[in-house]
Amino acid sequence: MRKATGMLALALAGLVMVGGGCGRGTDPDQVAPAPAAVALPDPAVSPSGPAPAPPDPALAVGSSAGAGSGASASPPNGVDLLFARMMIPHHAQAVRMSRDLLTKSGVSPRVVAIAEFIARDQQREVDEMNAWLESWDQPQVDPADPATARVHAGEGHGMLTEAQLAELAAAQGPAADRLYLTRMIEHHLGAIAMAKGAVSAGRNAYVRSLAKHVVNEQGAENEAMRRLIDA
């Protein structure tokens, strides 16, 4: 288990390097930049629409708009599988952060709206990614599994440590607003870096579509959260 964990961590580092330009370049037609201005949802509404639903097991190689040549008929490669396995616990932590914020009193209604959307949207994507893994006869990922937590410990990519999570849990009112927003922006940046790697080097239609969605969606959310911090 320790050896497998180390290999997975090294592979993830390679995935992020691909996203940063060490692999082949990302087609600019495949990843739209986050819009310069995003209206804050009230109630929260996805800036770029829902993520693509995972294919039915019988249609696991179904086509996806903009997936690239051959992607619609290709089984997942190592990057595709790694992206799903690492993004599931990454999303799960964002859900945890958001649900924690929603238990507090004295927080901004606009921050509440963002947290409600992130909790709902990313939990749905966790469920979809696990369904996709199962459709390819791959084991599902349990974010609560201690082994999964060990893989992510100290990995970066915006993931909070337990001490940082405890700090967020203890914060109240406007201090909780600001801490949640600043930490979630960093968390999103880590997800965007991983997603760009999957767009560049992934092969499966669903993963590439989901990765493009993460880049666009979380980029738009970051713009909205930055404006709330500056307000």
Disulfide bonds with the S-S distance in Angstrom:
none
